[in-house]
Amino acid sequence: MFIDFDDTLYDTHGNCDLSIRETFEYYRLERYFDNPQVFYDAYWEANIALWSRYSKGEITRDFLIVERFRRPLSVGMGDAATEEYCLKMSDKFLELCSSKPGTVKGAHELMQYLREKGYRMHMTSNGFHEVQYKKLAACGLRDYFDTIVLSEDAGANKPAQAYFDYAFKKTGADPETTLMIGDNLQTDIKGAMSAGIDALLFNRWGYDIKSGDPEAPTYIVSDLLDIKQII
C-alpha cells in the first residue's frame, strides 16, 4: 500500500485551519484586518494555488513558504509584509500545525485493519521533511508505516514519475501488486495510475468522476472505512 498522509489520514485542512487562527491571534493581526475572515480566505486561496504549483515543480519550497503568507498579509499590511516577517510567521504556524493530533474520521481504524490483513504500508507525501515526522508523532500513526517516502528525499514531487520510481526503489514494492490510496485526484491518483499502479480515491473533496471515464480511479470511496469492503 502506498498511502497519502495529508488529508487522507491526517486532517491537514482541519489542523491548519485551527493553526492559522492561532497564528492570527499570536501576531495580533487584528491590527491590520478588521475582519479576520479576509485573512483566512486569502491564506487558503494562496496556499491551495501554491501547493498545486509546487507539486508540478513550478516553484520551490522556499518560495511557497514565504509567498503563502506574503499574499494574504499584503492585503492588510501592504509592503510591511516582508520576507523576514513571513518566515517568522511560517515558523510559528508550522510549529502549531505539526503539534495537532487531528486525523480524518476512521484513519486509525483503517490502518489497524490493514496491518492485521498483513499489508506492507508506505507513506507517500509531498510534505516537508521536518514537519511530517512531527505530525506523524502527534497523531500516533507513525508505527503503522514500513517506509516514509517524502518528495524532498525523492528529489521530485507526486505526481512525477521520478517520485514513484524512487518510491518503488526505496520500498521494494512491485507496481502490479501495489495500491495507491489518496485524496488528491491529480497528485495521488493520476500520478499513481501513470506509474502503473491501481489507485483508490478517497473522494473527500467531492470530485465529479464521470461514469465510464477511462481515467477514473480503480476504486472510489467517500468514507475511509468503506475501504474495508474493498480490500
C-alpha positions in Angstrom: 0.0 0.0 0.0 1.2 3.5 -1.0 -0.9 5.8 1.3 -1.0 9.5 1.1 -0.8 11.2 4.5 -2.1 14.8 4.4 -5.9 15.0 4.2 -6.2 11.2 3.6 -5.2 10.1 7.1 -4.1 13.3 8.8 -6.7 16.1 8.9 -4.3 18.6 7.5 -7.1 21.1 6.5 -8.7 21.0 9.9 -5.5 21.2 11.8 -4.2 24.0 9.6 -7.4 25.9 10.0 -7.0 25.9 13.8 -3.4 26.8 13.4 -3.9 29.7 11.1 -6.4 31.2 13.5 -4.0 30.7 16.4 -1.2 32.4 14.3 -3.5 35.3 13.6 -4.1 35.8 17.3 -0.4 35.3 18.2 0.7 38.0 15.8 -2.2 40.3 16.7 -3.2 40.7 13.1 -6.5 42.3 14.1 -4.4 45.5 13.9 -4.4 45.1 10.2 -7.6 43.2 9.4 -11.0 44.4 10.7 -12.4 41.1 9.6 -10.2 38.1 10.3 -12.1 36.1 7.6 -10.5 38.3 4.9 -7.1 37.0 6.0 -8.2 33.4 6.4 -9.8 33.3 2.9 -6.7 34.9 1.3 -4.4 32.5 3.0 -6.4 29.4 1.8 -6.6 30.8 -1.7 -2.8 31.4 -1.8 -2.0 28.1 -0.1 -4.0 25.9 -2.5 -2.7 27.6 -5.6 0.9 27.5 -4.4 0.8 23.8 -3.4 -0.6 23.0 -6.8 2.3 24.7 -8.5 4.8 23.1 -6.1 3.5 19.6 -6.9 4.2 20.4 -10.6 7.7 21.5 -9.8 7.0 25.1 -10.9 8.1 26.7 -7.7 10.5 26.0 -4.9 9.7 25.1 -1.3 11.3 28.4 -0.1 9.0 30.4 -2.4 5.9 28.6 -1.2 6.8 29.1 2.5 7.1 32.9 2.1 4.5 33.5 -0.6 1.6 31.7 1.1 1.9 34.3 3.9 3.0 37.3 1.9 -0.1 37.2 -0.3 -2.7 37.3 2.5 -0.7 39.6 4.7 -0.2 42.2 2.0 -4.0 42.6 1.8 -3.9 44.3 5.3 -0.2 45.2 5.7 1.0 46.1 2.3 4.8 46.4 1.9 5.2 45.7 5.7 4.8 42.0 4.9 8.5 41.5 4.4 10.1 38.2 3.7 11.6 38.1 7.2 8.2 38.7 8.8 6.6 36.0 6.6 9.4 33.5 7.5 8.8 34.1 11.3 5.1 33.7 10.8 5.7 30.4 8.8 7.9 29.0 11.6 5.2 29.7 14.2 2.4 28.3 12.0 4.3 25.1 11.3 5.1 24.7 15.0 1.4 25.0 15.8 0.2 22.8 13.0 2.7 20.0 13.4 1.7 19.5 17.0 -2.0 19.0 16.2 -3.2 15.4 16.6 -6.4 15.5 14.5 -6.9 12.7 12.0 -9.6 12.0 9.4 -12.5 10.0 10.7 -11.7 6.3 10.5 -8.0 6.7 9.9 -6.7 4.8 12.9 -9.3 2.0 12.5 -8.4 1.6 8.8 -4.7 1.4 9.5 -5.2 -1.1 12.2 -7.3 -3.2 9.8 -4.7 -3.0 7.0 -2.0 -4.0 9.5 -4.0 -7.0 10.6 -4.5 -8.0 7.0 -0.7 -8.1 6.6 -0.2 -5.3 4.1 3.1 -3.5 3.9 2.3 0.2 4.1 4.4 3.1 2.9 3.5 6.7 3.5 3.9 8.8 0.3 3.9 12.6 0.7 4.9 15.9 -0.8 5.1 17.4 2.7 8.2 18.9 4.2 10.6 16.6 6.0 10.9 18.3 9.3 7.1 18.8 9.6 5.8 15.4 8.5 7.6 13.4 11.2 6.3 15.7 13.9 2.7 15.3 12.5 3.2 11.5 12.4 4.2 11.6 16.1 1.4 13.9 17.1 -1.3 11.8 15.6 0.0 8.4 16.5 0.2 6.9 13.0 4.0 6.5 12.6 4.2 2.9 13.7 1.8 1.7 11.0 4.2 2.6 8.2 7.0 0.4 7.0 8.5 3.2 5.0 8.2 7.0 4.8 8.6 8.3 1.2 8.9 12.1 1.1 9.3 14.1 -2.1 12.2 16.1 -0.7 14.1 12.8 -0.4 12.9 11.6 -3.8 14.0 14.9 -5.5 10.6 15.0 -7.2 7.0 15.6 -6.2 4.0 13.5 -6.8 2.6 13.1 -9.5 6.0 12.9 -11.3 7.2 9.5 -12.5 10.5 10.2 -10.8 8.8 10.3 -7.4 7.2 6.9 -7.9 10.4 5.4 -9.3 12.1 6.5 -6.1 9.2 5.0 -4.1 9.5 1.7 -5.8 13.2 1.6 -5.3 13.0 2.6 -1.6 10.2 0.2 -0.6 10.9 -2.7 -3.0 7.2 -2.6 -4.0 6.0 -4.1 -7.2 3.7 -1.8 -9.2 1.5 -4.8 -10.2 0.7 -5.6 -6.5 0.6 -2.1 -5.2 -2.4 0.1 -4.5 -2.2 3.9 -4.0 -4.7 5.4 -1.6 -5.1 9.2 -1.6 -7.4 12.2 -1.6 -5.9 14.3 -4.4 -7.1 13.3 -7.9 -4.0 14.8 -9.6 -1.0 14.1 -7.4 -2.1 10.8 -5.8 -4.5 9.2 -8.3 -3.4 10.2 -11.7 0.2 10.2 -10.7 -0.1 6.6 -9.5 -2.0 5.4 -12.5 0.6 7.0 -14.8 3.2 5.0 -12.9 1.2 1.7 -13.4 -0.4 1.5 -10.0 -4.0 0.8 -9.2 -5.5 3.8 -7.4 -8.2 4.3 -4.8 -9.6 7.8 -4.5 -10.8 8.9 -1.0 -13.2 11.4 -2.5 -13.1 13.8 0.4 -13.5 16.8 -1.8 -16.4 15.7 -4.0 -14.6 15.3 -7.3 -17.1 14.7 -10.1 -16.0 11.5 -11.7 -18.0 10.6 -14.8 -19.2 7.0 -15.3 -17.1 5.3 -17.9 -14.2 7.8 -17.7 -11.1 5.9 -18.9 -9.0 8.0 -16.5 -11.3 7.1 -13.5 -9.6 5.6 -10.4 -9.8 1.9 -9.9 -11.9 2.5 -6.8 -13.7 5.4 -5.2 -14.9 5.8 -1.6 -16.3 8.7 0.3 -15.6 7.3 3.7 -12.2 5.8 4.7 -13.9 2.8 6.4 -15.5 1.8 3.1 -12.1 0.7 2.0 -12.5 -2.3 4.3 -15.2 -3.5 2.0 -12.9 -3.4 -1.0 -9.6 -4.9 0.3 
